[in-house]
């Protein structure tokens, strides 16, 4: 992409610019892909700067998150991680054994393509009260009448789009009970895989750990339908909740699992970066957030961004070279991003966005008084409709909250089994899959639930912490090691608190 299309015109060479959604109080990013990507960046120890997409800036592919590196835009968390591994020489973050790579790939898909879609469908069925709350994006919606109008519009729009995408994907066609069972099975698999390891990759986090964190964190800290999956993760698979806790301590710097995933990957890869607030209106050429700008080029989609950064920074060694391990990693990444996250997304479309509009979410950006109420009203309506439409289009949004919960539980179960007792999904060290998992799981661990809604997110959060504790432990492991600025970031909403830690 030509430099003229970049969001960051005065970019620095070999510095990743991660374009993602605005920060929230409960989670660094509500997007599991953003959370996964940022987690990967932190694990990789790649310098980066977060840039808010302002809810309107997307990559050329219409995706968020995406990155810009050396004047090039890279979208899709997986593509981004692969690119960054090559660019920053982080290929050693992944296992070299083909079988281990295949397993990591499979579990990554399980988390991104299965568990996440189930959760997405659930949210599409239950609404998005959390998103418009102070813990979500509420702070960005203004106050008073303006906030109420914005909330109303966001909820309606996001819910419709979420359900449309979930239905198009297929997951949205299931009932809430079915979604819950699917999610439980997924969590069980992930729990078994994690076992008693510190990370999915073993003793050190890999890309799979970032992926798992990005998709599991939301189950722990964001509201889910009746908290079934959250309870399952915490009680039935405690290692999953411990995993999430391991990556992060208290709250999430980004509500977007993709943004959290991408930033986590940058941290794991050790790539220098600067975050830029999208301000809910800046997106990549693809219309995505997060996205990065590197060396005058914009890169969107957390996966594309990671792949591009891996090549650009020589980080290909972050992931296993073993075909089997790569396949497993891809599979589980898909399970987290394409299944679990979609189920969660669908759930939010059905339950509303109160958390997002709260001060712990994005509420602080919406002003005060009437202005805030109008913004909240508009954001809720628009966001809910958008999420519902996407979930329905994908297919997940057509499922009931109970079905979405089951789907989310199944995804978490699979991820839990895959992680087993390893410290990271990649084994002893974090890989791209770890960043992906962290980005999508952290929200399940740290995003607070909303008592006023019968939300599946609460169920999944409890499921992650209690049923699959190794996932929660994994999240904590990633958070503690690669997000030392976690609390400061969530408290001050500083997009680049990590610079002070360097």
Secondary structure, 3 states (H helix, E strand, C coil): CCHHHCCCCCCCCCCEEEEECCCCCCCEEEEHHHHHHHHHHHHCCEEEEEEECECCEEECCCCECEEEECEEEEECHHHHHHHHHHHCCCECCCCCCHHHHHHHHHHHHHHHHHHHHHHHHHHHHHEEEEECCECCEHHHCCCCHHHHHHHHHHHHHHHHHHHHHHHHHCHHHCCHHHHHHHHHHHHHHHHHCCCCCEEEEECCCCHHHHHHHHHHHHHHHCCEHHHCHHHHHHHECEHHHHHHHHHCCCCCCEEEHHHHHHHHHHHHHCEEEEEECCCEECEEECCCECCEEECEEEEECHHHHHHHHHHHCCCCECCCCCHHHHHHHHHHHHHHHHHHHHHHHHHHHCEEEEEECCCCECHHHCCCHHHHHHHHHHHHHHHHHHHHHHHHHHCHHHCCHHHHHHHHHHHHHHHHHHHCCCEEEEECCCCHHHHHHHHHHEHHHHCCCCCCCCCHHHHHHHHHHHECHHHHHHHHHHHHHHCCCHHHHHHHCCCCHHHHHC
